[in-house]
């Protein structure tokens, strides 16, 4: 039993050391770091294989749609408008979760109001009249 614990600790220490050396090697080579020229400001999934992204390239801000097959330029947006929207989102105070008001989980799978409305719509469609 003691030998198994020692082997476990040594194995974990070895894995940690390998990961640490790999991270240092990647940092020296500059892997995994952006050059600051291209930045993804925001991304929103629209479906299983599609998304809309806001990308800043130097001083231009582009809105692009991407799927598995292609990337399409949707619009070019003023950079100041994007900065103001980001600032408003950071400054907006978090509202306490009160019954009936949208909270942090609004629109997600964990939203109770969403499930309640789904079940009530399902009942309306399945009840005989």
C-alpha positions as MATLAB code, in Angstrom:
seq = 'XXXXXXXXXXXXXXXXXXXXXXXXXXXXXXXXXXXXXXXXXXXXXXXXXXXXXXXXXXXXXXXXXXXXXXXXXXXXXXXXXXXXXXXXXXXXXXXXXXXXXXXXXXXXXXXXXXXXXXXXXXXXXXXXX';
ca = [
       0.000    0.000    0.000;
       2.784    2.417    0.933;
       4.687    1.567   -2.250;
       1.606    2.442   -4.347;
       1.314    5.857   -2.703;
       5.008    6.553   -3.289;
       4.664    5.535   -6.958;
       1.625    7.770   -7.322;
       3.421   10.791   -5.839;
       6.522   10.200   -7.985;
       4.404    9.802  -11.127;
       2.552   13.047  -10.445;
       5.834   14.852   -9.738;
       7.271   13.562  -13.036;
       4.203   14.685  -15.005;
       4.314   18.108  -13.327;
       8.008   18.490  -14.185;
       7.403   17.534  -17.825;
       4.560   20.070  -18.091;
       6.691   22.786  -16.452;
       9.588   22.184  -18.869;
       7.211   22.117  -21.847;
       5.704   25.441  -20.766;
       9.151   27.032  -20.399;
      10.223   25.678  -23.792;
       7.069   27.045  -25.442;
       7.563   30.417  -23.740;
      11.152   30.681  -24.989;
      10.058   29.843  -28.527;
       7.174   32.319  -28.341;
       4.524   29.666  -28.929;
       0.978   30.385  -27.801;
       1.482   34.137  -27.628;
      -0.146   36.643  -29.909;
       1.793   39.504  -31.387;
      -0.920   41.994  -30.451;
      -1.779   42.766  -34.060;
      -4.843   40.499  -34.241;
      -7.258   40.271  -31.289;
     -10.593   38.469  -31.012;
     -12.763   40.979  -29.137;
     -15.917   38.846  -28.896;
     -17.306   35.590  -30.223;
     -20.858   34.252  -30.248;
     -21.846   30.772  -31.397;
     -24.855   30.828  -33.668;
     -25.259   27.108  -34.170;
     -23.455   23.812  -33.974;
     -20.844   24.765  -36.542;
     -21.216   28.527  -37.022;
     -20.227   31.608  -35.081;
     -19.957   35.387  -35.371;
     -16.737   37.031  -34.222;
     -15.624   40.607  -33.691;
     -11.941   40.884  -34.593;
      -9.592   43.854  -34.171;
      -6.758   43.962  -36.683;
      -4.484   46.927  -35.991;
      -6.942   49.873  -36.027;
      -9.766   48.134  -37.951;
     -12.618   46.214  -36.305;
     -14.267   43.523  -38.428;
     -17.354   41.398  -37.846;
     -16.936   37.999  -39.470;
     -19.129   34.956  -39.712;
     -17.433   31.583  -39.731;
     -18.528   28.041  -40.452;
     -16.582   24.837  -40.945;
     -16.138   25.615  -44.646;
     -15.600   29.385  -44.836;
     -15.132   32.745  -43.163;
     -17.223   35.659  -44.428;
     -16.786   39.367  -43.742;
     -20.138   40.646  -42.481;
     -19.324   44.259  -41.597;
     -16.660   46.715  -40.587;
     -17.448   48.503  -37.322;
     -16.123   51.734  -35.852;
     -13.510   50.909  -33.202;
     -14.784   53.591  -30.818;
     -18.252   52.019  -30.735;
     -16.755   48.646  -29.828;
     -14.634   50.190  -27.067;
     -17.693   51.956  -25.598;
     -19.711   48.721  -25.653;
     -16.918   46.837  -23.882;
     -16.587   49.602  -21.286;
     -20.350   49.585  -20.625;
     -20.330   45.839  -20.169;
     -17.483   46.009  -17.629;
     -19.019   48.898  -15.668;
     -22.592   47.534  -15.571;
     -23.309   46.417  -11.985;
     -24.359   42.836  -11.432;
     -28.030   42.694  -10.558;
     -29.151   40.388   -7.778;
     -31.114   37.353   -8.886;
     -34.733   38.146   -8.073;
     -37.633   35.957   -9.112;
     -38.995   37.257  -12.399;
     -35.935   39.340  -13.290;
     -33.224   38.210  -15.689;
     -30.188   37.004  -13.792;
     -26.793   35.623  -14.670;
     -28.346   32.361  -15.842;
     -30.975   33.953  -18.095;
     -31.084   32.173  -21.421;
     -28.861   29.305  -20.331;
     -29.745   25.680  -19.708;
     -29.904   26.423  -15.974;
     -32.512   29.183  -16.357;
     -35.569   28.122  -14.359;
     -37.904   30.499  -16.216;
     -36.837   29.020  -19.541;
     -37.612   25.482  -18.429;
     -40.917   26.577  -16.892;
     -42.054   28.193  -20.132;
     -40.861   25.163  -22.127;
     -42.852   22.752  -19.961;
     -45.965   24.934  -20.096;
     -45.770   25.135  -23.915;
     -45.285   21.384  -24.078;
     -48.346   20.858  -21.890;
     -50.437   23.114  -24.119;
     -49.489   21.097  -27.192;
     -50.052   17.681  -25.646;
     -53.236   18.158  -23.592;
     -56.416   16.961  -25.305;
     -59.251   19.439  -25.530;
];
